[in-house]
Amino acid sequence: MNPKSGKTKEELLAIRKKIKKKKPSFLRQEWYSKKAVGIKWRKPRGIHSKRREHEVARGALPRPGFGSPAAVRGLNKLGYREIIVRNTKDAAKINHKEEMAVIAKSVGRKKRLEILEFAIKNNIKVANKR
């Protein structure tokens, strides 16, 4: 139960899902005409920029209303905070009720198996099991 809103974590995750469904994809101004610009969002700063001046047909700008509830911000779909794990020492620090392990990309097969065995023994959820 979240003391501020009076809602459970599951209710807040459902609200976040609903908000994110309506959220537009914020694309950089002129991304479609200039290949060098790229898609990644940048704030429009030009003095004659129609997008900066909020002209309706130019696309939405990021605003606080598109954000998720603060209590579930940074959590994955299941409601856990993801922690990158490189060895069993990192895995030992995880609180299995609130956090979930994500095995680092650079970890090889041998150490990955060690981490997975440790996770099973200690009831830790692992997001990227293979």
N, C-alpha and C positions, 0 to 999 in steps of 0.2 A: 504494500500500500504506500503510495507516494503522499507524504504529508501535505505538500503544496496543493496538488490538484485533487486529492482524495480518490485517485484511480489506481488500479493495480497495474503491474508491469505489462500484463497481457492486453489490457484495454488500451494502454498507451502505445504498444506496438501496433495494434489494429488501427489506431488513429494515425500513426506515422505512415502505415501502408496506404491508407486512404488519401492522405496529403500528398504522398510521393506519386500516386497514380495521376493526380491532376497537375503535377508540376511539369512545366514545359522544359525542354532541353535547352539550356542557355548556351547559345552558339555565339562565337565572336562576330562582330560586325564585319561584313564583306568577306566572310569565310568562303562563300560560294563563288566569288569572282577572282580572288587572288590566292593562288595555291600556297605561296610563301607565308601567308598569314596563319594558316592552320585553324583548327576548330576550337581549340582550348579557349575558355572564356577569358576575355580581357575587358575591363571597363571602358566604354566609349568615352573618349576625352576631347574629340574635335569640337571646335567652336561652332561649326555649322552642322554637327551631327544630329540627325533626326532621331536616332535611337537614344541618344543622351537626353534629348528633349521629350522623350516618352511619346513619340508619335505612335498612334495605335497599331498600325500595320507593320511596324518595324521589329516586333518581337519584344517579349518581356525581359525585364532586367531582374536580377536576383534581389529579393526583398526579404525582410524578416518573416513575413507570413508564409513563406515556402519552407521554413525550417521545421524540424521535428521537435516534439516535446523534449525539454532539457533532460528529463529523467532517463530517456531512452536514446539520447544522442550518442553515437559512437558504438552502439550495440549491433550485433549481427541480427539476422532474421529470427533466430531462435531466442534472442534476448540475452546473449552472452557477450562479454568483452573479449576480443580476440588478442591473444598474447603470442608473440613469435618465440618459438623454442628452438634452440640450437643444440642442446644437450640435456641430460637428465637433471642436472642442477637447476637449469631454467624451469624444467617441468615441475620440480619439487616446490617451487615458489608459487605455483598456481593454486588459487582458491577454486575448487571444483564446483562450488555452488554458483559462482558468479562469472567465472572466466573459462575460456575454451582455448586449447592449445592449437597453434598453427605451426607445423614443422617448417623450418626455414628452407628456402629453395636450394641452398648450398649444401644441405646435409645429404650424405651418401646413404646407400642402402643399409649398411651394417649399423650405423648409428641410428638411422630411422627406425629399424626394428627394435633396438634397445629402448628408444623413446616410447614406441608403441606398447612394448611390454610393460614398461614403467607406468604408462598411462592406464592400462587395463588394471594393474594391481592397485593403483591409487584412485580409481574411479574418476579419471580425468577424461573429458571429451576431447577428441581430436578432429579438427575440421577437414584436414586434407589427408585422410588415410588413403593409401593406394593398394 
